[in-house]
Amino acid sequence: MFSNRIRRFALIILLAGILMSLCACTAPDRPSPLDVSTTVDVVGDEDTQPTEAPAVQDNRETENPSESIADEEAEAVDLNWLRDKYAQADMSAYENIGDSVDGAHFVEMTTGEFLEERKAEKTFVVVFSHAGCPQCQGAIPVLGQFAKENDLTVAYIDTRKNPEWRSNKDIDNYDEIAYELGYYFAKDEDGSPHMYVPHVFFIKDGEVVFEHLGAGATYDGSGNPLNEEQIKQQFDLYLSGVEAMLQP
């Protein structure tokens, strides 16, 4: 009798052992609490991030931050070749220029020279202006400050260089200039283009890529210096012009 019980008990133990073995073979692997490499990340929850994240390639680490597209273009485009070819302009008639602007950033250019440089497909900045214009008294010092801070040379065409020029339409080669740039000029009552100043043109390979007339919409035309906000607005416009020149 006891012999039968022993056999049954042994059989139960044997079956239990077989079942345990089968469960061990089919159970999924569970990560060890110390195995952080298998921890599941939860987006936005930093507590679930592994203590040592896998290396991720970051292209920014291999780039030289100083070599931007604009810098590369600037190296290819010489914006100061005017200094070697033209004489420094006399900007002393502009009352608000002062000592903050280096006069070397303006060079004197005639209308004939302007037309020649365009035909030669040169890249440069040119401004038509004269010191008797209140808007010019406000804008030219700001343009000069921008040129100084950005190491830029500006060709200056004085539309009152000749005392006989009583109007901007009296300047030499006006008809040809109006033909070349008239699209950007205001129109008289008869529809003919009329140059107003100060008008700055950003020219790339002989073509106008950006232009700006005046000292800003909020300037009162008094001839007094622009305020900080107006200066910033002008700087932003001039910067847009330079960026347009540097585009491939």
C-alpha positions in Angstrom: 0.0 0.0 0.0 2.8 2.4 1.0 4.7 1.2 -2.0 1.9 2.4 -4.3 1.7 5.8 -2.5 5.5 6.2 -2.9 5.2 5.4 -6.6 2.4 8.0 -7.0 4.3 10.6 -5.1 7.4 9.9 -7.2 5.4 10.2 -10.3 3.9 13.5 -9.2 7.4 14.9 -8.5 8.6 13.7 -11.9 5.7 15.3 -13.7 6.1 18.6 -11.8 9.8 18.6 -12.7 8.9 18.1 -16.4 6.4 21.0 -16.3 8.9 23.4 -14.7 11.5 22.6 -17.3 9.0 23.3 -20.1 8.0 26.6 -18.6 11.6 27.7 -18.2 12.3 26.9 -21.9 9.3 28.9 -23.2 9.3 31.9 -20.9 10.5 35.2 -22.5 13.8 36.7 -21.4 13.4 39.5 -18.9 15.9 42.2 -18.6 17.9 42.5 -15.5 17.1 45.6 -13.4 20.8 46.5 -13.9 20.8 46.1 -17.6 20.0 49.8 -18.6 20.8 49.2 -22.2 17.4 47.5 -22.6 15.4 50.2 -20.9 12.5 51.4 -23.0 12.6 55.2 -23.7 9.5 57.2 -23.1 9.3 60.3 -25.2 9.5 63.4 -23.0 10.4 61.5 -19.8 14.1 61.9 -19.1 14.0 59.6 -16.1 13.6 56.6 -18.5 16.7 57.6 -20.5 19.6 55.3 -20.2 22.5 56.5 -18.2 24.8 56.1 -21.2 23.0 56.8 -24.5 24.3 55.3 -27.7 26.4 57.6 -29.8 24.5 59.6 -32.4 26.2 61.3 -35.3 25.7 65.0 -35.2 26.7 66.7 -38.4 27.0 70.0 -36.6 30.0 68.7 -34.8 31.9 68.2 -38.0 31.0 71.5 -39.5 33.1 74.7 -39.1 30.6 77.2 -37.8 32.5 80.1 -39.3 32.2 78.6 -42.8 28.5 79.5 -43.6 27.1 79.8 -47.1 27.2 83.5 -46.8 30.9 83.4 -45.8 31.8 81.2 -48.7 30.0 83.5 -51.1 31.6 86.5 -49.5 35.0 85.0 -50.2 34.0 84.6 -53.9 32.5 88.1 -54.3 34.8 91.1 -53.7 32.6 93.9 -52.5 35.6 96.3 -52.0 37.2 96.4 -55.4 36.0 100.0 -55.8 38.5 101.2 -53.2 41.4 100.3 -55.6 39.9 102.0 -58.6 38.1 105.1 -57.3 39.0 108.0 -55.1 37.5 108.5 -51.7 34.4 110.6 -51.8 34.1 113.9 -49.8 31.2 113.3 -47.4 31.8 116.4 -45.2 28.6 118.1 -46.4 26.6 115.5 -44.5 26.3 117.0 -41.1 25.5 113.8 -39.2 28.3 111.6 -40.4 30.7 112.7 -37.8 33.6 110.6 -36.6 31.6 107.4 -36.4 31.8 106.7 -40.1 35.0 106.1 -42.0 34.9 108.1 -45.2 36.9 105.5 -46.9 33.8 103.4 -47.3 32.4 105.9 -49.8 34.1 106.4 -53.2 33.2 109.0 -55.8 31.7 107.7 -59.0 30.4 109.6 -62.1 27.3 108.6 -64.0 29.4 107.6 -66.9 31.6 105.3 -64.8 28.4 103.8 -63.3 27.1 102.9 -66.7 30.5 101.4 -67.7 30.7 99.2 -64.5 27.2 97.9 -65.2 28.1 97.0 -68.8 31.2 95.3 -67.4 28.8 93.2 -65.2 30.5 94.3 -62.0 29.1 93.7 -58.5 28.9 96.8 -56.3 26.7 99.1 -54.2 25.9 102.6 -55.5 23.9 105.4 -54.0 22.5 108.5 -55.8 22.3 111.4 -53.3 23.2 115.0 -52.6 23.8 116.8 -49.3 21.0 119.4 -49.9 18.4 116.7 -49.6 17.0 116.3 -46.0 16.2 112.6 -46.6 19.8 112.2 -47.7 21.1 113.9 -44.6 19.2 111.2 -42.6 20.0 108.2 -44.7 23.6 108.6 -45.8 25.2 108.6 -42.4 23.3 105.3 -41.6 24.4 103.8 -44.9 28.0 104.8 -44.0 27.7 103.3 -40.6 26.4 100.1 -42.1 29.3 100.1 -44.7 31.9 100.6 -41.9 30.5 97.8 -39.7 30.3 95.4 -42.6 33.5 96.4 -44.4 31.6 97.4 -47.5 32.5 100.0 -50.1 29.7 102.2 -51.5 30.0 104.2 -54.8 28.6 107.7 -54.2 27.1 109.6 -57.1 26.5 113.3 -56.1 23.5 114.5 -58.1 24.5 118.1 -57.3 28.2 117.7 -58.2 27.8 120.3 -60.9 26.3 123.6 -59.6 24.3 123.8 -62.8 22.4 120.6 -61.9 19.2 122.0 -60.3 17.3 118.7 -60.6 18.3 115.1 -60.5 17.1 115.0 -64.1 19.9 117.4 -65.0 22.8 115.0 -64.2 25.0 113.7 -67.0 23.7 110.7 -68.8 20.3 110.9 -67.2 18.4 109.6 -70.1 20.5 106.5 -70.3 20.4 106.0 -66.5 16.6 106.4 -66.6 16.5 103.8 -69.3 18.6 101.4 -67.2 17.0 102.1 -63.8 13.7 103.7 -64.7 11.8 100.7 -63.6 12.7 101.6 -60.0 12.0 105.3 -60.4 8.8 107.2 -59.5 6.9 108.5 -62.5 6.1 112.1 -63.4 2.6 113.1 -64.5 3.5 112.4 -68.1 4.7 108.9 -67.1 8.4 109.6 -67.5 10.7 108.1 -64.9 11.9 110.6 -62.3 14.9 109.9 -60.0 14.4 110.7 -56.4 17.2 110.5 -53.7 18.6 109.0 -51.7 18.4 105.9 -53.8 20.7 102.9 -53.2 21.1 100.0 -55.6 22.7 96.7 -54.9 24.1 95.4 -58.2 25.3 91.9 -58.9 27.0 91.1 -62.2 25.6 94.3 -63.7 22.0 93.6 -62.6 20.0 95.2 -59.9 19.1 92.6 -57.2 17.9 95.0 -54.5 17.2 98.7 -54.1 15.9 101.1 -51.5 14.7 104.7 -51.7 14.6 107.2 -48.8 15.3 107.1 -45.1 12.4 105.0 -44.1 8.6 105.3 -44.0 8.6 106.8 -40.4 11.4 109.4 -41.0 10.1 112.9 -40.9 12.5 114.3 -43.6 13.8 116.9 -41.2 17.5 116.1 -41.9 18.0 115.1 -38.3 19.6 111.8 -37.3 17.4 108.7 -37.4 16.3 107.2 -34.1 17.4 103.7 -33.1 14.4 101.9 -34.5 14.7 103.7 -37.8 18.4 102.9 -38.0 17.6 99.2 -37.3 15.0 99.2 -40.1 17.6 100.7 -42.5 20.2 98.3 -41.5 17.8 95.4 -42.1 17.1 96.7 -45.6 20.8 97.2 -46.4 21.5 93.7 -45.1 18.9 92.3 -47.4 20.6 94.0 -50.3 24.0 92.5 -49.4 22.5 89.1 -49.0 20.9 89.4 -52.4 24.3 90.2 -53.9 25.9 87.2 -52.3 23.3 84.7 -53.5 24.8 82.1 -56.0 
